[in-house]
């Protein structure tokens, strides 16, 4: 998975008002941290937010897809695409 530097910068600028957000490269993707808590992933210039049982259905209703790190394996992680209008 590739991440363009300009997309990474764009996401960082958009989230700067949250406070101390760090973006770290990890296994061809990037992880976003607020303080020491990972809350999002960037993969192929798509932003995915971490979900749980309380909000996963909201993302699915909007037609958002889960993060899948490997095309050849059906591994799905608890991160979903962020709707563009958000």
Secondary structure, DSSP 8 states (H G I E B T S, - for coil): ----HHHHHHHHHHHGGGS-EEEEEETTEEEEEETTEEEEEEETTEEEEE--TTTHHHHHHTT--B--S-TTS----SEEE--TT-
